[in-house]
Amino acid sequence: MKTQKLNITSLKNSKVVSSILKGVLSLSLIATFTSCISDPDIEDEIQPQPDGIALSDRFLYNRVNDLEEFTLDAATGGVINGSQGTNVTFQPNSFGINGTPVTGQVIIQLIEIYDKAGMVLKNRTTLGEKANGDKEALKSAGQFFINAIQGANELELLAMASVESRPVDFADLDGGMKIFRTGPDDDCDGIDATCDWVEADEDNDGEQDDAQIRDAQGADGVFATYNYDIGDFGWTNLDRWYNFAGATTEIFIDVPAEFNQDNCALYLSYDGEPTALARMDVYNTELEMFTEHYGLIPVGQEVHIIMVAEIDGVLNYAIQGTTVVEDHIEVISGLTPITQPALESLINGLP
């Protein structure tokens, strides 16, 4: 199954990312004028406004900043070891262009996302789409971007590669994890998370692939790992469906008037599930509220609403805990400035 890929090399060479890497974020200020001015000597005050471009730049920068690159010989293949414990083994002569193996050195690119803060601040949520089009939250054991390039050429994967990932918390080890890939949506380019995760059949046997649990030996002794194979480069996710059997409902988020779908991001974090995160990216223009795609939020589920925005070059946030009731409406009255490391700590500290 072919999937769209995040071309990190192009991103690094693009004007957008070049400006990001230099620390220059796009700023857009909208002047707010009073309807009547009694004193002509008083100039109209310009209020900082939420900047959707700057927020997207932040998400993109966070992905590019966490990208790791490794060099392998195409003829011999080999193993790469990610800094967060992801290992990928490539077979000899498994990198190609138009079906023909390449020779010489190739660059392997890797992004690992294991925690909820990484999902929020890289805008990679865990919303899945079933074969019938229904959308439902997923419980994740990690998201991975794996790619290979040679010079300016994007390479194909000609033989299956094996991936080994280590759970952050062994208490969360789950034998029901399966392989998901980003769907064939034309907008799913790895930059904007506008597509959903779909069940993957990497070996083309007509069934969704499982992630196997195996023992591995490390410096700190024997530990369990997830193991699976990929047949194509791009984004991969280890997940299982949330599968809630009780009553479900829609949830709406009422935000301050200056916010809309173009200048902020909202997420629904499931308490007790360290890697279940849904993007609240549906904006009801009549109600002027955010909601989600699928209306399957469990009644009685304890959740936290996470809202982030970029205002005058500064990250702003709101985090509110609540218990979902039928036809739930949550009101966010305002946001607070914060540094990204501080926000990461808050998000990863959620129950």
C-alpha positions as CSV (number, residue, x, y, z in Angstrom):
1,M,0.0,0.0,0.0
2,K,1.5,3.3,-1.0
3,T,1.3,6.3,1.3
4,Q,2.2,9.9,1.1
5,K,5.5,10.9,2.7
6,L,7.0,13.8,4.6
7,N,9.8,15.0,2.5
8,I,12.1,16.3,5.2
9,T,14.9,17.2,2.8
10,S,12.6,19.5,0.8
11,L,11.3,21.0,4.0
12,K,14.8,21.7,5.2
13,N,15.5,23.5,2.0
14,S,12.2,25.3,1.8
15,K,11.8,29.0,2.5
16,V,9.3,28.2,5.3
17,V,11.5,25.8,7.2
18,S,14.6,27.9,6.6
19,S,13.0,30.8,8.2
20,I,11.8,28.5,11.1
21,L,15.3,27.1,11.6
22,K,16.6,30.7,11.9
23,G,14.1,31.3,14.7
24,V,11.8,33.5,12.6
25,L,8.1,32.6,13.0
26,S,5.4,34.2,10.9
27,L,3.5,36.8,12.7
28,S,0.1,38.2,11.6
29,L,-1.4,41.0,13.7
30,I,-4.9,42.2,13.1
31,A,-5.7,45.7,14.2
32,T,-8.9,46.1,16.3
33,F,-10.5,49.4,16.1
34,T,-13.1,50.9,18.4
35,S,-16.3,51.9,16.8
36,C,-16.1,55.4,18.1
37,I,-13.2,57.5,19.3
38,S,-13.8,60.5,21.6
39,D,-10.2,61.7,21.7
40,P,-8.5,62.1,18.3
41,D,-5.1,62.1,19.9
42,I,-5.5,58.5,21.1
43,E,-4.3,56.1,18.4
44,D,-6.2,52.9,17.8
45,E,-4.7,50.1,19.9
46,I,-3.4,47.0,18.1
47,Q,-4.2,43.9,20.0
48,P,-2.0,40.7,19.4
49,Q,-4.1,38.1,17.7
50,P,-3.8,34.3,17.4
51,D,-1.6,33.4,14.4
52,G,-2.5,30.2,12.7
53,I,0.6,30.3,10.4
54,A,2.9,30.6,13.3
55,L,1.3,27.7,15.0
56,S,1.6,25.5,11.9
57,D,5.3,26.6,11.7
58,R,5.8,25.5,15.3
59,F,4.3,22.1,14.6
60,L,6.5,21.8,11.5
61,Y,9.6,23.0,13.3
62,N,9.1,20.4,16.1
63,R,9.0,17.6,13.5
64,V,12.0,18.8,11.6
65,N,13.9,19.5,14.8
66,D,13.4,15.9,16.1
67,L,14.3,14.3,12.7
68,E,17.3,11.9,13.0
69,E,19.4,10.9,10.0
70,F,21.6,7.8,9.6
71,T,23.9,6.6,6.8
72,L,23.8,3.0,5.4
73,D,25.4,1.2,2.5
74,A,22.6,0.3,0.1
75,A,24.2,-3.0,-0.9
76,T,24.6,-4.3,2.6
77,G,21.6,-2.7,4.4
78,G,21.9,-2.6,8.2
79,V,20.3,-1.4,11.4
80,I,19.6,2.1,12.6
81,N,19.0,2.9,16.3
82,G,16.7,5.8,17.2
83,S,17.5,7.9,20.3
84,Q,14.1,6.9,21.8
85,G,14.6,3.1,21.3
86,T,13.3,2.5,17.8
87,N,15.4,0.1,15.8
88,V,14.9,-0.5,12.1
89,T,16.6,-3.3,10.1
90,F,17.0,-3.0,6.4
91,Q,17.8,-5.9,4.1
92,P,20.6,-5.7,1.5
93,N,19.7,-4.1,-1.8
94,S,16.3,-3.0,-0.5
95,F,16.5,0.7,-1.5
96,G,15.5,1.5,-5.1
97,I,14.3,4.0,-7.7
98,N,11.5,2.9,-10.0
99,G,12.0,-0.7,-8.9
100,T,15.8,-0.8,-9.5
101,P,18.1,-1.1,-6.5
102,V,20.5,1.8,-5.9
103,T,24.2,1.5,-4.9
104,G,26.3,3.6,-2.6
105,Q,25.3,5.3,0.6
106,V,21.7,6.2,1.5
107,I,20.3,8.4,4.2
108,I,17.7,7.0,6.5
109,Q,15.3,9.5,8.2
110,L,13.5,8.7,11.4
111,I,11.0,10.6,13.7
112,E,9.7,8.8,16.8
113,I,6.7,10.0,18.8
114,Y,6.0,8.1,22.0
115,D,4.2,10.5,24.3
116,K,1.1,12.7,24.3
117,A,3.1,16.0,24.4
118,G,4.9,14.9,21.2
119,M,1.5,14.1,19.6
120,V,0.1,17.6,20.5
121,L,3.1,19.7,19.6
122,K,3.8,17.8,16.4
123,N,0.1,17.7,15.6
124,R,0.0,13.9,15.2
125,T,-3.1,12.6,16.8
126,T,-4.6,9.1,17.0
127,L,-7.9,9.3,15.1
128,G,-8.5,6.2,12.9
129,E,-10.8,5.7,10.0
130,K,-12.5,2.3,9.6
131,A,-13.2,0.6,6.2
132,N,-16.9,1.9,6.3
133,G,-15.7,5.5,6.9
134,D,-16.5,5.6,10.6
135,K,-13.9,7.4,12.7
136,E,-12.9,6.4,16.2
137,A,-10.1,7.1,18.6
138,L,-7.1,4.8,18.7
139,K,-4.8,3.8,21.6
140,S,-1.2,4.2,20.4
141,A,2.1,2.5,21.3
142,G,4.1,4.9,19.2
143,Q,4.2,6.8,15.9
144,F,7.1,6.6,13.5
145,F,8.2,8.3,10.3
146,I,10.7,6.2,8.3
147,N,12.1,7.4,5.0
148,A,15.2,7.0,2.8
149,I,16.9,9.4,0.3
150,Q,19.9,9.4,-1.8
151,G,21.0,12.9,-2.9
152,A,17.8,14.6,-4.1
153,N,16.1,11.3,-4.8
154,E,13.3,9.8,-2.7
155,L,13.9,6.1,-2.5
156,E,11.5,3.2,-2.5
157,L,11.5,0.2,-0.1
158,L,12.0,-2.9,-2.3
159,A,12.0,-5.4,0.5
160,M,10.3,-5.5,3.9
161,A,12.1,-3.7,6.7
162,S,11.7,-4.8,10.4
163,V,10.9,-2.3,13.1
164,E,11.5,-2.9,16.8
165,S,10.1,-0.4,19.3
166,R,10.4,-0.4,23.1
167,P,7.3,0.6,25.2
168,V,7.9,3.7,27.4
169,D,6.1,2.1,30.3
170,F,6.0,-1.8,30.4
171,A,2.7,-1.5,32.3
172,D,1.2,-0.3,29.0
173,L,2.5,-3.3,27.0
174,D,-0.5,-4.4,25.0
175,G,-0.7,-7.6,22.9
176,G,-3.6,-6.2,20.8
177,M,-1.6,-3.6,19.0
178,K,-1.8,-3.6,15.2
179,I,-0.3,-1.7,12.3
180,F,-1.9,1.5,11.0
181,R,-0.7,3.7,8.2
182,T,-1.8,7.2,7.1
183,G,-4.6,6.9,4.5
184,P,-4.5,7.7,0.8
185,D,-6.0,11.2,1.3
186,D,-4.4,13.6,-1.2
187,D,-3.8,16.1,1.6
188,C,-2.0,13.6,3.7
189,D,1.6,14.9,3.1
190,G,2.9,14.5,6.6
191,I,2.9,18.2,7.2
192,D,-0.7,18.8,8.0
193,A,-2.5,16.0,9.9
194,T,-5.6,16.2,7.7
195,C,-5.8,12.5,7.1
196,D,-6.5,9.6,9.5
197,W,-4.9,6.3,10.4
198,V,-6.2,3.3,8.5
199,E,-5.6,-0.4,9.1
200,A,-2.4,-1.6,7.3
201,D,-1.8,-4.8,5.3
202,E,2.0,-4.5,4.7
203,D,2.4,-8.1,3.5
204,N,-0.7,-8.0,1.2
205,D,-2.2,-11.2,2.7
206,G,-5.7,-9.5,3.0
207,E,-5.5,-9.1,6.8
208,Q,-4.4,-6.3,9.1
209,D,-0.9,-6.8,10.4
210,D,-0.2,-7.4,14.1
211,A,2.6,-6.0,16.2
212,Q,4.4,-9.0,17.8
213,I,5.8,-8.8,21.3
214,R,9.3,-10.3,21.7
215,D,12.0,-10.3,24.3
216,A,15.2,-8.4,23.6
217,Q,18.5,-8.1,25.4
218,G,19.9,-4.7,26.3
219,A,22.4,-3.0,28.6
220,D,19.7,-3.0,31.3
221,G,18.8,-6.6,30.9
222,V,16.0,-8.4,29.1
223,F,13.0,-6.3,28.0
224,A,9.9,-6.7,25.8
225,T,9.6,-5.0,22.5
226,Y,7.0,-4.5,19.8
227,N,8.0,-5.9,16.4
228,Y,6.5,-5.4,13.0
229,D,7.4,-5.1,9.3
230,I,6.8,-2.3,6.8
231,G,6.6,-2.5,3.1
232,D,6.7,1.2,2.3
233,F,8.2,4.4,3.7
234,G,6.1,7.0,5.5
235,W,4.2,7.2,8.8
236,T,3.4,4.1,10.8
237,N,1.4,3.9,14.0
238,L,1.0,1.0,16.5
239,D,-2.6,1.1,17.7
240,R,-5.8,-0.6,18.6
241,W,-9.3,0.7,18.4
242,Y,-10.6,2.3,21.6
243,N,-13.8,0.1,21.3
244,F,-16.1,1.6,23.9
245,A,-19.3,-0.4,24.3
246,G,-21.4,2.0,26.4
247,A,-23.4,5.2,25.6
248,T,-21.6,7.8,23.5
249,T,-22.2,11.4,22.7
250,E,-20.9,14.5,20.9
251,I,-18.8,17.1,22.6
252,F,-18.6,20.8,21.8
253,I,-15.9,23.3,22.9
254,D,-16.9,26.9,23.2
255,V,-13.7,29.1,22.8
256,P,-13.2,32.8,23.1
257,A,-14.5,34.9,20.1
258,E,-11.1,35.6,18.5
259,F,-10.4,31.9,17.9
260,N,-11.5,29.7,15.1
261,Q,-10.4,26.7,13.0
262,D,-7.7,28.8,11.3
263,N,-5.7,30.0,14.3
264,C,-5.7,27.4,17.1
265,A,-5.7,23.7,17.7
266,L,-7.8,21.7,20.2
267,Y,-7.3,18.2,21.4
268,L,-9.3,15.7,23.5
269,S,-7.1,13.7,25.9
270,Y,-8.5,10.5,27.4
271,D,-7.7,10.1,31.1
272,G,-6.1,6.8,31.9
273,E,-4.9,6.4,28.3
274,P,-1.4,8.0,28.0
275,T,-1.5,7.8,24.2
276,A,-5.1,8.3,23.2
277,L,-5.5,11.8,21.7
278,A,-8.1,13.1,19.2
279,R,-7.9,16.4,17.3
280,M,-11.1,18.5,17.7
281,D,-10.7,19.9,14.2
282,V,-14.3,20.3,13.2
283,Y,-15.5,23.9,13.6
284,N,-19.3,24.5,13.6
285,T,-19.7,28.0,12.1
286,E,-23.3,28.3,13.2
287,L,-22.6,27.4,16.8
288,E,-19.1,28.9,16.7
289,M,-17.8,25.8,18.6
290,F,-15.3,23.1,17.9
291,T,-16.3,19.5,17.9
292,E,-15.0,16.1,16.5
293,H,-15.7,13.9,13.5
294,Y,-17.5,11.0,14.9
295,G,-19.7,11.6,18.0
296,L,-18.4,8.5,19.8
297,I,-17.1,10.1,23.0
298,P,-18.0,7.8,25.9
299,V,-20.5,9.2,28.4
300,G,-18.9,9.3,31.8
301,Q,-15.3,9.3,30.3
302,E,-12.9,11.6,32.2
303,V,-11.0,13.7,29.7
304,H,-8.9,16.8,29.4
305,I,-9.4,19.4,26.7
306,I,-6.1,20.9,25.4
307,M,-6.1,24.1,23.5
308,V,-3.0,25.7,22.0
309,A,-2.4,28.9,20.0
310,E,0.4,31.2,19.0
311,I,-0.1,34.8,20.0
312,D,2.5,37.5,19.2
313,G,5.2,34.9,18.9
314,V,4.4,33.2,22.2
315,L,2.8,29.8,22.8
316,N,-0.5,30.0,24.7
317,Y,-2.6,27.2,26.2
318,A,-5.6,26.1,28.2
319,I,-6.0,22.6,29.8
320,Q,-9.4,21.8,31.4
321,G,-10.4,18.5,32.9
322,T,-14.0,17.3,32.7
323,T,-16.3,14.3,32.8
324,V,-18.3,13.8,29.6
325,V,-22.1,14.1,29.8
326,E,-24.7,13.7,27.1
327,D,-24.4,16.6,24.5
328,H,-21.4,17.9,26.4
329,I,-20.5,21.6,26.0
330,E,-17.2,22.7,27.5
331,V,-16.4,26.4,27.8
332,I,-12.8,27.7,27.6
333,S,-12.7,31.3,28.8
334,G,-9.1,32.2,28.1
335,L,-5.6,31.1,27.4
336,T,-2.3,31.6,29.3
337,P,1.2,32.2,27.9
338,I,3.7,29.3,28.5
339,T,7.0,28.0,27.2
340,Q,6.9,24.8,25.1
341,P,9.0,22.7,27.6
342,A,6.6,23.7,30.4
343,L,3.6,22.8,28.3
344,E,5.2,19.5,27.4
345,S,5.6,18.7,31.1
346,L,1.9,19.6,31.8
347,I,0.6,17.4,29.0
348,N,2.7,14.4,29.8
349,G,1.7,14.8,33.5
350,L,-2.0,14.4,32.6
351,P,-3.7,11.4,34.1
